Amino acid sequence: MSVPSNFLRAPFESLLMQSRSILFVLMCTPLAAVHADQKSDNVAKTTVAVNTDDQSVKVVAAAERTLATLNDDERAKTIFKFNDEEQRLRWSNLPTGIFERKGLRMGDLKQEQIDAVMVLIKATMSSDGYQQVVDNMAGEETLKGGGRGRLVFGKDEYYLSILGMPSRTEPWMWQFGGHHLAINATILGDQITLAPSLTGGQPMRYANDGKEIVQMADELVVAFELVNALDADQKKKAILSQKFGELALGPGRDDVHPEPEGIRGNELSEGQKTLLKKLITERVGLLNAEDAAAKLESVAATLDDTWFSWRGEVKPGSAAYYRVQSPTFFLEFAPQQMGGAPMQHVHAMYREFKNDYGEQMLHAK
Protein backbone atom coordinates (compact mmCIF):
# COMPACT_ATOMS: atom_id res chain seq x y z
CA MET A 1 0.00 0.00 0.00
CA SER A 2 1.41 3.42 -0.91
CA VAL A 3 1.70 6.08 1.78
CA PRO A 4 -0.63 9.09 1.28
CA SER A 5 1.24 12.27 0.37
CA ASN A 6 -0.43 14.27 3.13
CA PHE A 7 0.80 11.63 5.56
CA LEU A 8 4.38 12.17 4.45
CA ARG A 9 4.06 15.91 4.75
CA ALA A 10 2.31 16.17 8.06
CA PRO A 11 3.91 13.93 10.68
CA PHE A 12 3.82 16.41 13.53
CA GLU A 13 2.95 14.74 16.85
CA SER A 14 0.19 15.81 19.21
CA LEU A 15 1.98 14.58 22.26
CA LEU A 16 3.64 17.27 24.37
CA MET A 17 7.33 17.08 25.13
CA GLN A 18 7.81 15.43 28.41
CA SER A 19 8.73 17.57 31.39
CA ARG A 20 8.94 15.96 34.74
CA SER A 21 11.30 15.41 37.58
CA ILE A 22 11.21 12.17 39.53
CA LEU A 23 13.60 10.97 42.14
CA PHE A 24 15.68 8.18 40.60
CA VAL A 25 18.74 8.30 42.80
CA LEU A 26 18.54 4.64 43.69
CA MET A 27 19.46 3.30 47.07
CA CYS A 28 22.22 1.28 45.39
CA THR A 29 23.51 3.52 42.58
CA PRO A 30 26.65 2.21 40.86
CA LEU A 31 29.79 3.94 39.77
CA ALA A 32 29.72 5.18 36.19
CA ALA A 33 32.20 7.01 33.99
CA VAL A 34 31.68 9.62 31.31
CA HIS A 35 34.87 8.36 29.66
CA ALA A 36 37.74 6.15 30.60
CA ASP A 37 39.88 8.66 32.47
CA GLN A 38 37.11 10.18 34.61
CA LYS A 39 37.07 9.49 38.35
CA SER A 40 34.13 7.57 39.78
CA ASP A 41 31.33 9.03 41.87
CA ASN A 42 31.62 8.40 45.57
CA VAL A 43 28.55 6.13 45.80
CA ALA A 44 27.91 2.53 46.80
CA LYS A 45 27.99 -0.27 44.24
CA THR A 46 25.35 -2.85 43.46
CA THR A 47 27.03 -6.03 42.22
CA VAL A 48 25.77 -9.48 41.29
CA ALA A 49 27.25 -12.72 39.98
CA VAL A 50 26.41 -13.86 36.44
CA ASN A 51 26.87 -17.16 34.60
CA THR A 52 29.15 -16.76 31.61
CA ASP A 53 26.59 -18.27 29.22
CA ASP A 54 23.82 -15.85 30.22
CA GLN A 55 22.36 -13.64 27.49
CA SER A 56 23.30 -10.55 29.48
CA VAL A 57 26.98 -11.48 29.04
CA LYS A 58 26.47 -11.36 25.27
CA VAL A 59 24.84 -7.95 25.65
CA VAL A 60 27.82 -6.67 27.64
CA ALA A 61 30.22 -7.99 25.00
CA ALA A 62 28.23 -6.35 22.21
CA ALA A 63 28.23 -3.01 24.05
CA GLU A 64 31.97 -3.23 24.62
CA ARG A 65 32.54 -3.97 20.94
CA THR A 66 30.40 -0.96 20.05
CA LEU A 67 32.44 1.32 22.30
CA ALA A 68 35.67 -0.10 20.85
CA THR A 69 34.70 1.24 17.41
CA LEU A 70 34.45 4.80 18.73
CA ASN A 71 37.10 7.48 19.11
CA ASP A 72 37.44 9.50 22.32
CA ASP A 73 35.05 12.25 21.21
CA GLU A 74 32.42 9.72 20.15
CA ARG A 75 32.73 7.85 23.43
CA ALA A 76 32.30 11.08 25.36
CA LYS A 77 29.03 11.72 23.50
CA THR A 78 27.80 8.19 24.11
CA ILE A 79 28.55 7.48 27.78
CA PHE A 80 26.67 9.08 30.65
CA LYS A 81 26.72 8.43 34.38
CA PHE A 82 24.30 5.69 35.38
CA ASN A 83 22.54 8.04 37.79
CA ASP A 84 22.13 10.79 35.16
CA GLU A 85 18.41 11.32 35.69
CA GLU A 86 18.09 13.91 32.95
CA GLN A 87 19.51 11.60 30.28
CA ARG A 88 17.54 8.60 31.54
CA LEU A 89 14.31 10.48 30.85
CA ARG A 90 15.46 12.02 27.58
CA TRP A 91 13.31 9.98 25.18
CA SER A 92 10.29 10.84 23.10
CA ASN A 93 8.08 10.00 20.14
CA LEU A 94 8.82 13.44 18.68
CA PRO A 95 11.18 14.03 15.72
CA THR A 96 14.41 16.00 15.58
CA GLY A 97 13.60 19.68 15.45
CA ILE A 98 11.02 19.41 18.20
CA PHE A 99 12.86 17.16 20.62
CA GLU A 100 16.63 17.21 21.28
CA ARG A 101 18.27 13.84 21.91
CA LYS A 102 21.80 13.37 23.16
CA GLY A 103 24.22 10.58 22.50
CA LEU A 104 25.69 9.04 19.38
CA ARG A 105 23.82 10.07 16.22
CA MET A 106 23.58 7.30 13.64
CA GLY A 107 24.01 9.73 10.77
CA ASP A 108 27.48 10.65 12.06
CA LEU A 109 28.79 7.07 12.09
CA LYS A 110 30.68 4.83 9.72
CA GLN A 111 28.98 1.63 8.58
CA GLU A 112 31.17 -0.48 10.88
CA GLN A 113 29.96 1.53 13.86
CA ILE A 114 26.31 1.37 12.80
CA ASP A 115 26.64 -2.39 12.43
CA ALA A 116 28.05 -2.64 15.96
CA VAL A 117 25.11 -0.68 17.38
CA MET A 118 22.66 -2.96 15.61
CA VAL A 119 24.43 -6.04 17.01
CA LEU A 120 23.93 -4.61 20.51
CA ILE A 121 20.21 -4.19 19.85
CA LYS A 122 20.00 -7.68 18.37
CA ALA A 123 21.73 -9.23 21.38
CA THR A 124 19.29 -7.62 23.79
CA MET A 125 16.03 -8.11 21.94
CA SER A 126 14.33 -11.09 20.34
CA SER A 127 14.40 -11.57 16.57
CA ASP A 128 10.91 -10.03 16.45
CA GLY A 129 12.01 -7.14 18.64
CA TYR A 130 15.07 -6.48 16.52
CA GLN A 131 12.97 -6.61 13.35
CA GLN A 132 10.56 -4.11 14.83
CA VAL A 133 13.45 -1.67 15.32
CA VAL A 134 14.67 -2.28 11.76
CA ASP A 135 11.18 -1.80 10.32
CA ASN A 136 10.64 1.34 12.39
CA MET A 137 13.83 2.88 11.02
CA ALA A 138 13.06 1.88 7.43
CA GLY A 139 9.59 3.38 7.75
CA GLU A 140 11.07 6.57 9.15
CA GLU A 141 13.33 6.78 6.09
CA THR A 142 10.24 7.13 3.87
CA LEU A 143 9.52 10.42 5.65
CA LYS A 144 12.95 11.83 4.84
CA GLY A 145 12.70 15.10 2.98
CA GLY A 146 9.05 15.51 3.92
CA GLY A 147 9.66 17.70 6.95
CA ARG A 148 8.41 21.24 7.21
CA GLY A 149 10.41 24.01 8.85
CA ARG A 150 12.71 22.64 11.53
CA LEU A 151 11.46 19.03 11.41
CA VAL A 152 14.06 16.44 10.37
CA PHE A 153 13.22 12.81 9.56
CA GLY A 154 15.13 9.71 8.49
CA LYS A 155 17.19 6.88 9.94
CA ASP A 156 20.16 9.21 10.51
CA GLU A 157 18.19 10.79 13.39
CA TYR A 158 18.40 7.83 15.78
CA TYR A 159 20.68 8.05 18.82
CA LEU A 160 22.49 5.60 21.09
CA SER A 161 23.45 6.41 24.67
CA ILE A 162 24.92 4.25 27.42
CA LEU A 163 24.41 5.04 31.09
CA GLY A 164 27.10 3.54 33.26
CA MET A 165 29.70 1.20 31.79
CA PRO A 166 28.83 -2.23 30.33
CA SER A 167 29.33 -4.70 33.17
CA ARG A 168 28.50 -8.27 34.15
CA THR A 169 28.10 -7.32 37.80
CA GLU A 170 27.06 -3.65 38.04
CA PRO A 171 23.92 -1.99 36.66
CA TRP A 172 24.06 -0.14 33.38
CA MET A 173 21.69 0.87 30.62
CA TRP A 174 21.55 1.53 26.91
CA GLN A 175 19.04 3.71 25.11
CA PHE A 176 18.29 3.77 21.41
CA GLY A 177 15.65 5.85 19.75
CA GLY A 178 14.37 8.48 17.40
CA HIS A 179 11.03 9.49 15.97
CA HIS A 180 8.44 6.92 17.20
CA LEU A 181 11.02 4.71 18.89
CA ALA A 182 12.56 4.67 22.36
CA ILE A 183 14.14 1.46 23.66
CA ASN A 184 15.37 1.73 27.26
CA ALA A 185 17.27 -1.44 28.21
CA THR A 186 18.45 -1.68 31.82
CA ILE A 187 20.81 -4.52 32.69
CA LEU A 188 21.80 -5.80 36.12
CA GLY A 189 23.63 -9.09 36.23
CA ASP A 190 21.46 -11.70 34.52
CA GLN A 191 18.36 -9.49 34.37
CA ILE A 192 17.27 -7.19 31.56
CA THR A 193 14.16 -5.05 31.24
CA LEU A 194 12.99 -2.94 28.30
CA ALA A 195 10.61 -0.90 30.44
CA PRO A 196 9.70 1.74 29.55
CA SER A 197 9.83 1.41 25.77
CA LEU A 198 7.96 3.19 23.00
CA THR A 199 7.32 1.43 19.70
CA GLY A 200 4.86 1.90 16.86
CA GLY A 201 5.86 3.95 13.86
CA GLN A 202 4.94 6.03 10.85
CA PRO A 203 4.10 4.70 8.37
CA MET A 204 2.98 1.37 9.79
CA ARG A 205 2.51 -0.08 6.30
CA TYR A 206 4.95 0.70 3.50
CA ALA A 207 7.00 -0.86 0.71
CA ASN A 208 10.71 -1.50 1.14
CA ASP A 209 12.75 -2.94 -1.75
CA GLY A 210 9.58 -4.24 -3.34
CA LYS A 211 8.39 -5.94 -0.14
CA GLU A 212 5.35 -4.84 1.84
CA ILE A 213 6.14 -4.15 5.49
CA VAL A 214 3.37 -4.05 8.10
CA GLN A 215 4.65 -3.10 11.53
CA MET A 216 3.19 -4.89 14.58
CA ALA A 217 1.08 -7.03 12.24
CA ASP A 218 1.11 -10.17 14.41
CA GLU A 219 0.11 -8.28 17.55
CA LEU A 220 -2.76 -6.59 15.74
CA VAL A 221 -4.12 -9.89 14.47
CA VAL A 222 -4.26 -11.25 18.02
CA ALA A 223 -5.76 -8.04 19.43
CA PHE A 224 -8.67 -8.06 16.98
CA GLU A 225 -9.11 -11.80 17.47
CA LEU A 226 -9.40 -11.29 21.23
CA VAL A 227 -11.92 -8.45 21.14
CA ASN A 228 -14.06 -10.34 18.63
CA ALA A 229 -13.94 -13.48 20.79
CA LEU A 230 -15.84 -11.65 23.55
CA ASP A 231 -19.57 -12.22 23.84
CA ALA A 232 -22.06 -9.34 23.93
CA ASP A 233 -21.97 -8.90 27.71
CA GLN A 234 -18.19 -9.04 27.81
CA LYS A 235 -17.92 -6.45 25.03
CA LYS A 236 -20.07 -4.07 27.06
CA LYS A 237 -17.38 -4.16 29.74
CA ALA A 238 -14.30 -4.20 27.51
CA ILE A 239 -15.29 -1.69 24.80
CA LEU A 240 -15.29 1.75 26.40
CA SER A 241 -15.74 3.91 23.31
CA GLN A 242 -16.34 3.70 19.57
CA LYS A 243 -13.46 6.16 19.07
CA PHE A 244 -9.80 5.30 19.54
CA GLY A 245 -7.93 7.04 22.38
CA GLU A 246 -4.54 8.57 23.12
CA LEU A 247 -1.63 7.08 25.06
CA ALA A 248 -2.12 7.02 28.81
CA LEU A 249 1.50 6.31 29.77
CA GLY A 250 3.59 7.92 27.05
CA PRO A 251 6.75 9.98 27.48
CA GLY A 252 6.85 11.95 30.71
CA ARG A 253 4.21 9.79 32.42
CA ASP A 254 6.52 7.61 34.50
CA ASP A 255 4.77 8.24 37.81
CA VAL A 256 1.24 7.53 36.60
CA HIS A 257 -0.58 4.32 37.61
CA PRO A 258 -4.02 4.27 35.95
CA GLU A 259 -7.00 2.55 37.48
CA PRO A 260 -7.68 -0.77 35.73
CA GLU A 261 -10.43 -0.58 33.11
CA GLY A 262 -12.39 -2.86 30.83
CA ILE A 263 -12.84 -6.56 31.52
CA ARG A 264 -10.85 -8.51 34.09
CA GLY A 265 -9.08 -11.75 33.25
CA ASN A 266 -11.12 -13.83 35.68
CA GLU A 267 -14.21 -13.00 33.61
CA LEU A 268 -12.76 -14.61 30.48
CA SER A 269 -13.09 -18.18 29.24
CA GLU A 270 -9.99 -20.35 28.97
CA GLY A 271 -9.87 -19.76 25.23
CA GLN A 272 -10.12 -16.00 25.72
CA LYS A 273 -7.39 -16.12 28.38
CA THR A 274 -5.17 -17.92 25.90
CA LEU A 275 -5.67 -15.07 23.43
CA LEU A 276 -4.99 -12.48 26.14
CA LYS A 277 -1.75 -14.20 27.08
CA LYS A 278 -0.78 -14.42 23.41
CA LEU A 279 -1.39 -10.68 23.00
CA ILE A 280 0.80 -9.90 26.01
CA THR A 281 3.50 -12.25 24.72
CA GLU A 282 3.70 -10.31 21.46
CA ARG A 283 4.81 -7.21 23.37
CA VAL A 284 6.81 -8.78 26.20
CA GLY A 285 8.46 -10.97 23.58
CA LEU A 286 10.28 -8.02 22.06
CA LEU A 287 12.87 -8.84 24.73
CA ASN A 288 15.17 -11.82 24.17
CA ALA A 289 13.59 -15.18 25.05
CA GLU A 290 15.79 -15.86 28.07
CA ASP A 291 14.88 -12.64 29.85
CA ALA A 292 11.28 -12.62 28.64
CA ALA A 293 10.66 -16.09 30.13
CA ALA A 294 10.52 -14.92 33.76
CA LYS A 295 8.23 -12.04 32.81
CA LEU A 296 5.87 -14.41 30.99
CA GLU A 297 5.73 -16.65 34.06
CA SER A 298 4.51 -13.63 36.00
CA VAL A 299 1.98 -12.90 33.24
CA ALA A 300 0.53 -16.40 33.58
CA ALA A 301 0.41 -16.17 37.38
CA THR A 302 -1.52 -12.88 37.36
CA LEU A 303 -3.73 -13.43 34.30
CA ASP A 304 -6.93 -13.45 36.36
CA ASP A 305 -6.02 -9.99 37.67
CA THR A 306 -5.12 -8.62 34.23
CA TRP A 307 -7.47 -6.16 32.54
CA PHE A 308 -8.21 -5.66 28.83
CA SER A 309 -9.93 -2.60 27.35
CA TRP A 310 -10.72 -1.38 23.85
CA ARG A 311 -11.67 1.92 22.22
CA GLY A 312 -12.77 1.94 18.59
CA GLU A 313 -14.38 -0.32 16.03
CA VAL A 314 -13.80 -4.07 16.22
CA LYS A 315 -13.58 -4.80 12.49
CA PRO A 316 -10.01 -6.02 11.79
CA GLY A 317 -7.91 -3.16 10.48
CA SER A 318 -10.12 -0.45 11.98
CA ALA A 319 -8.54 2.35 13.98
CA ALA A 320 -8.67 1.13 17.57
CA TYR A 321 -6.88 1.72 20.87
CA TYR A 322 -6.33 -1.16 23.28
CA ARG A 323 -4.76 -1.55 26.69
CA VAL A 324 -3.66 -4.48 28.84
CA GLN A 325 -2.89 -3.84 32.49
CA SER A 326 -1.79 -6.24 35.22
CA PRO A 327 -0.42 -5.58 38.71
CA THR A 328 3.09 -5.56 37.26
CA PHE A 329 2.97 -4.33 33.65
CA PHE A 330 1.08 -2.10 31.22
CA LEU A 331 0.89 -2.08 27.43
CA GLU A 332 -1.13 0.04 25.04
CA PHE A 333 -1.58 0.69 21.32
CA ALA A 334 -2.78 4.11 20.14
CA PRO A 335 -3.49 5.21 16.54
CA GLN A 336 -2.90 8.90 15.87
CA GLN A 337 -5.03 11.59 14.24
CA MET A 338 -2.18 13.42 12.51
CA GLY A 339 -0.31 12.20 9.47
CA GLY A 340 -3.01 10.58 7.36
CA ALA A 341 -4.86 7.36 8.19
CA PRO A 342 -4.77 6.76 11.99
CA MET A 343 -3.53 3.17 11.69
CA GLN A 344 -0.62 4.42 9.58
CA HIS A 345 0.66 6.43 12.54
CA VAL A 346 0.82 4.56 15.85
CA HIS A 347 2.26 5.08 19.33
CA ALA A 348 2.64 1.96 21.49
CA MET A 349 3.95 1.78 25.06
CA TYR A 350 5.25 -0.93 27.35
CA ARG A 351 5.88 -0.30 31.05
CA GLU A 352 6.52 -2.30 34.19
CA PHE A 353 5.03 -0.87 37.37
CA LYS A 354 7.77 -0.36 39.98
CA ASN A 355 10.38 -1.64 37.51
CA ASP A 356 10.63 1.05 34.84
CA TYR A 357 14.34 1.67 34.28
CA GLY A 358 15.03 -1.47 36.33
CA GLU A 359 14.11 0.18 39.63
CA GLN A 360 12.77 -3.00 41.22
CA MET A 361 15.78 -5.01 40.02
CA LEU A 362 18.13 -2.50 41.62
CA HIS A 363 16.34 -2.40 44.95
CA ALA A 364 16.02 -6.19 45.06
CA LYS A 365 19.78 -6.58 44.72
RASUL-V945168 format. One record per residue. N is the residue number from 1. RES is the residue in one letter. SS is DSSP state (h for helix, s for strand, l for the rest). OMEGA is omega in whole degrees, 0 to 359 (none if undefined). Layout:
# RASUL-V945168
N,RES,SS,OMEGA
N,RES,SS,OMEGA
This chain:
# RASUL-V945168
1,M,l,179
2,S,l,181
3,V,l,181
4,P,l,183
5,S,h,180
6,N,h,175
7,F,h,181
8,L,h,186
9,R,h,185
10,A,l,183
11,P,l,182
12,F,l,183
13,E,l,175
14,S,l,179
15,L,l,175
16,L,l,173
17,M,l,183
18,Q,l,172
19,S,l,183
20,R,l,176
21,S,l,178
22,I,l,178
23,L,l,179
24,F,l,173
25,V,l,190
26,L,l,182
27,M,l,178
28,C,l,182
29,T,l,183
30,P,l,171
31,L,l,176
32,A,l,183
33,A,l,173
34,V,l,166
35,H,l,197
36,A,l,186
37,D,l,181
38,Q,l,178
39,K,l,182
40,S,l,172
41,D,l,180
42,N,l,180
43,V,l,182
44,A,l,180
45,K,l,168
46,T,l,181
47,T,s,178
48,V,l,177
49,A,l,183
50,V,l,173
51,N,l,185
52,T,l,180
53,D,l,180
54,D,l,180
55,Q,h,180
56,S,h,177
57,V,h,178
58,K,h,178
59,V,h,177
60,V,h,181
61,A,h,179
62,A,h,178
63,A,h,179
64,E,h,177
65,R,h,177
66,T,h,180
67,L,h,181
68,A,h,179
69,T,l,187
70,L,l,171
71,N,l,185
72,D,h,181
73,D,h,179
74,E,h,177
75,R,h,180
76,A,h,178
77,K,h,189
78,T,h,191
79,I,s,177
80,F,s,174
81,K,l,180
82,F,l,181
83,N,l,176
84,D,l,185
85,E,h,182
86,E,h,179
87,Q,h,180
88,R,h,183
89,L,l,184
90,R,l,175
91,W,l,187
92,S,l,170
93,N,l,188
94,L,l,181
95,P,l,172
96,T,s,184
97,G,l,175
98,I,l,182
99,F,l,181
100,E,l,174
101,R,l,175
102,K,l,182
103,G,l,184
104,L,s,182
105,R,s,183
106,M,h,181
107,G,h,180
108,D,h,188
109,L,l,171
110,K,l,183
111,Q,h,179
112,E,h,181
113,Q,h,176
114,I,h,179
115,D,h,180
116,A,h,177
117,V,h,181
118,M,h,176
119,V,h,176
120,L,h,179
121,I,h,182
122,K,h,180
123,A,h,184
124,T,h,187
125,M,s,173
126,S,l,177
127,S,h,177
128,D,h,179
129,G,h,178
130,Y,h,181
131,Q,h,178
132,Q,h,175
133,V,h,180
134,V,h,181
135,D,h,177
136,N,h,182
137,M,h,179
138,A,h,176
139,G,h,178
140,E,h,181
141,E,h,178
142,T,l,179
143,L,l,185
144,K,l,181
145,G,l,181
146,G,l,182
147,G,l,177
148,R,l,180
149,G,l,186
150,R,l,183
151,L,l,179
152,V,s,181
153,F,l,176
154,G,l,184
155,K,h,175
156,D,h,188
157,E,h,172
158,Y,l,187
159,Y,s,172
160,L,s,171
161,S,s,177
162,I,s,179
163,L,s,189
164,G,l,177
165,M,l,178
166,P,l,187
167,S,l,175
168,R,l,188
169,T,l,182
170,E,s,182
171,P,l,175
172,W,s,188
173,M,s,167
174,W,s,179
175,Q,s,176
176,F,s,180
177,G,s,178
178,G,s,179
179,H,l,179
180,H,l,177
181,L,s,174
182,A,s,177
183,I,s,179
184,N,s,183
185,A,s,177
186,T,s,185
187,I,s,172
188,L,s,181
189,G,l,182
190,D,l,181
191,Q,s,177
192,I,s,171
193,T,s,175
194,L,l,182
195,A,l,356
196,P,l,176
197,S,s,179
198,L,s,174
199,T,s,187
200,G,s,177
201,G,s,178
202,Q,s,358
203,P,l,178
204,M,l,178
205,R,s,182
206,Y,s,178
207,A,s,179
208,N,s,182
209,D,l,177
210,G,l,181
211,K,s,177
212,E,s,178
213,I,s,175
214,V,s,183
215,Q,l,178
216,M,l,185
217,A,h,183
218,D,h,179
219,E,h,181
220,L,h,178
221,V,h,181
222,V,h,181
223,A,h,180
224,F,h,177
225,E,h,180
226,L,h,184
227,V,h,180
228,N,h,175
229,A,h,180
230,L,l,175
231,D,l,186
232,A,h,180
233,D,h,179
234,Q,h,179
235,K,h,178
236,K,h,178
237,K,h,188
238,A,h,184
239,I,s,187
240,L,s,181
241,S,s,174
242,Q,l,180
243,K,l,180
244,F,l,184
245,G,l,181
246,E,l,177
247,L,l,175
248,A,l,186
249,L,l,177
250,G,l,180
251,P,l,179
252,G,l,183
253,R,l,185
254,D,l,185
255,D,l,185
256,V,l,177
257,H,l,185
258,P,l,172
259,E,l,177
260,P,l,181
261,E,l,177
262,G,l,182
263,I,s,183
264,R,s,184
265,G,h,182
266,N,h,176
267,E,h,182
268,L,l,173
269,S,l,180
270,E,h,178
271,G,h,178
272,Q,h,177
273,K,h,178
274,T,h,178
275,L,h,179
276,L,h,179
277,K,h,179
278,K,h,178
279,L,h,178
280,I,h,181
281,T,h,178
282,E,h,182
283,R,h,178
284,V,h,182
285,G,l,170
286,L,l,175
287,L,s,180
288,N,l,189
289,A,h,182
290,E,h,182
291,D,h,178
292,A,h,186
293,A,h,181
294,A,h,179
295,K,h,180
296,L,h,173
297,E,h,178
298,S,h,177
299,V,h,181
300,A,h,183
301,A,h,184
302,T,l,185
303,L,h,180
304,D,h,181
305,D,h,179
306,T,l,186
307,W,s,179
308,F,s,178
309,S,s,188
310,W,s,174
311,R,s,180
312,G,s,178
313,E,l,183
314,V,l,176
315,K,l,181
316,P,l,182
317,G,l,179
318,S,l,178
319,A,l,183
320,A,s,174
321,Y,s,172
322,Y,s,184
323,R,s,172
324,V,s,183
325,Q,s,175
326,S,l,176
327,P,l,187
328,T,l,183
329,F,s,182
330,F,s,173
331,L,s,179
332,E,s,181
333,F,s,188
334,A,s,172
335,P,s,184
336,Q,l,180
337,Q,l,187
338,M,l,174
339,G,l,178
340,G,l,182
341,A,l,184
342,P,h,182
343,M,h,173
344,Q,h,184
345,H,s,190
346,V,s,169
347,H,s,180
348,A,s,183
349,M,s,171
350,Y,s,178
351,R,s,173
352,E,s,181
353,F,l,180
354,K,l,179
355,N,l,170
356,D,h,183
357,Y,h,177
358,G,h,186
359,E,h,181
360,Q,h,177
361,M,h,184
362,L,h,180
363,H,h,180
364,A,h,181
365,K,l,none
